[in-house]
Amino acid sequence: MPTTISQGFAKLSSNLEITSLQSATVSSRQKDVRDAVKNDLSTEGDFLVGSYMRSTMIAPLKSADIDIFVVLTSDYYSTYYNDQAGLLDKVKRSIKKTYPKTPDISRNGQAVTIQFTDFAVDVVPAFNRSGGGYVIPNSVTSTWIQTDPKKHISIWSEANDTHSGKLIPLIKMIKAWNKENGLSLTSFHLECLVLKVLTGVTMGTYPQTCRFVFDKMHSQIDVFNYDPAGYGGDVGAYLNSSAKREDVKTRLSRAYERAVAAEEFESKGKTSDAYGRWKLIFGNYFPAYG
C-alpha cells in the first residue's frame, strides 16, 4: 500500500489507465463502426481522433468516448451545406443499418453517438478543407467548424516529448479532477488549457505541477482560447456566461487551495493528512494512505 506522496501519485497514474483488454475491444469496435459508415456512404478516408489517439483518455472506459472522423465526398457538403443536422441524421441512418438493435444512437452536436453497453463511439462526418485540415458540422449552431485533429495529435505528442513524457500523465490527472468535481470543463478545452499554461515551463513533481496548473488555469478561463492547431474559434466558447466561468474558477481555486494544503501537510511529515487533501481533489482515483 502507498505510504509516500510519490507512491500515491504513481498509483493515481496507474488507476487512470484503461486495460490492454479494453484497448483491444476499442480497436475491434471502432473498426466495425468505420466499416458500417463506409459500406453505405461515399468516403475519402476515416481515422481515429480525440483523447484516445492523444493518449489522454482516462478510465473507466464505460464513461469514455471513442472519436472517429469519417471524411465524406464533397457532394454531401453541397447537399447539406445549410442543413448540418440533416447530414448528421443521414450518418445516423447509415449506422442504424448495421446496428438496428442498438437503441441509443443519437445526433449529438457535431457527431452521431453510439452508446454501447461498455463505451460510446462518436462518429464525426468531415470534409477536406481547402488549404488543409477539415470542416465538420455543428448542428447546434447550424455552422461549420474548421479543425485538424491530426495536427492535435502531433502537437500533444511533441509537447509530451518536450516535457520528458510527463505531460500526458499530468493531463490525465487534471482530467480526473475535472471528472470528480463536476465536469465543468470539456475534455478538449481542459487539455488545451494544460498545454497552454505549461508551455515554456519545466515541470516539477506531479504534486507541484498539479498545484501550479490549478493556479494558472484560473486566469485563462476569462480569455479567448485558440485551437492549438491554428484555426479560429474559442475552444472555451461553451462557457458563455459569467456564471459558468465563475463556477469553473471557483472549482479551480478550491483545487489549488487543497493542493497547497496537501504540500504543507507533507512538509510537516503529516503524510496521511496530505493524502486526504489529494483525495478531495482526485476522488477515488487517488489511493488510500497505507
C-alpha positions, -999 to +999 in steps of 0.1 A: +000+000+000+013+035-008+027+055+021+045+083+004+032+111-018+052+099-048+038+064-044+003+079-042+007+097-075+022+067-091-009+047-081-031+076-093-015+075-127-020+037-128-056+040-118-063+063-148-051+038-174-075+016-194-065-021-196-049-038-226-081-059-230-102-028-231-078-013-257-083-045-278-120-041-275-118-005-286-097-014-316-121-040-328-153-020-322-140+012-339-131-008-370-166-022-372-182+012-369-159+027-396-169-001-419-206+004-412-203+040-424-181+032-454-205+005-465-233+029-470-218+063-477-191+076-502-160+084-482-124+097-488-110+083-457-116+077-420-094+077-389-094+078-351-091+111-333-098+125-298-084+117-264-079+080-274-054+090-301-038+118-280-033+091-253-052+113-228-082+091-223-088+081-187-106+051-171-132+039-167-138+030-203-175+030-198-175+068-194-152+074-224-160+084-259-141+069-289-140+095-317-140+086-354-136+111-382-152+100-414-142+122-444-171+122-468-170+131-505-177+167-514-212+161-529-225+156-494-212+190-484-230+206-513-262+188-504-261+196-467-244+229-468-273+246-450-285+215-431-258+203-407-284+184-386-296+167-418-261+155-425-258+140-390-292+124-394-281+108-427-250+094-409-272+081-381-294+063-406-264+047-422-251+034-388-285+020-379-284-003-409-255-021-393-267-017-357-305-020-359-309-034-324-287-007-307-313+016-292-291+045-282-278+061-314-283+098-314-273+131-331-251+149-306-239+184-317-211+176-340-213+138-341-235+108-341-231+090-308-235+052-305-239+043-268-228+007-265-230-011-231-193-008-224-184+026-240-196+052-265-184+059-301-188+093-317-188+094-355-179+129-368-186+135-405-160+157-420-149+172-453-114+181-466-107+218-462-091+238-489-056+247-476-055+218-452-075+205-422-112+197-422-146+212-417-172+195-395-209+203-389-223+219-358-259+210-356-265+232-326-254+265-342-260+254-378-224+263-388-193+246-400-162+243-377-127+243-391-103+219-373-074+195-378-074+166-352-044+150-369-024+182-360-037+180-325-022+145-321+012+156-333+011+188-311+003+168-280+029+142-288+056+168-294+047+186-262+048+154-242+083+147-256+094+183-246+082+175-210+101+142-209+070+121-211+053+137-181+027+159-198+003+131-208+001+116-173-004+151-159-032+159-183-049+126-172-046+137-136-062+170-142-090+153-162-096+131-132-100+162-110-125+175-136-144+143-136-146+140-098-155+177-094-185+184-117-171+181-152-173+218-156-147+218-184-149+199-217-122+174-222-105+191-251-107+226-236-091+213-204-063+197-224-057+229-243-055+249-210-030+225-195-009+226-227-010+264-227-001+270-191+028+246-193+043+259-225+078+271-217+076+257-181+098+230-167+076+205-149+085+196-113+070+167-094+034+158-102+021+173-069+040+206-076+028+207-112-008+199-104-008+228-079+008+251-105-017+241-132-048+247-110-034+281-102-025+292-137-056+277-154-077+301-133-066+332-152-072+315-186-110+309-181-119+345-190-097+348-221-100+336-256-085+301-260-075+294-296-074+260-312-037+249-309-039+236-345-041+272-357-078+275-366-101+303-354-126+299-327-125+298-290-124+262-276-139+275-244-168+293-261-193+270-244-185+289-211-208+316-225-219+333-193-202+348-163-219+323-140-204+294-159-169+309-159-171+318-122-182+283-114-151+269-131-128+294-114-143+286-080-136+249-086-100+256-097-094+279-067-107+251-044-084+226-060-054+249-057-061+256-021-063+219-013-031+212-033-013+239-012-026+224+020-015+189+009+020+201+002+021+219+036+010+187+054+037+167+035+064+192+045+054+187+082+055+150+079+017+146+080+015+123+050-019+108+059-034+143+061-018+152+027-034+120+012-067+133+025-064+166+006-053+149-026-083+125-024-106+156-021-090+167-055-089+134-073-116+114-056-114+076-057-087+077-084-063+086-056-054+057-033-060+055+004-030+060+027-012+029+038 
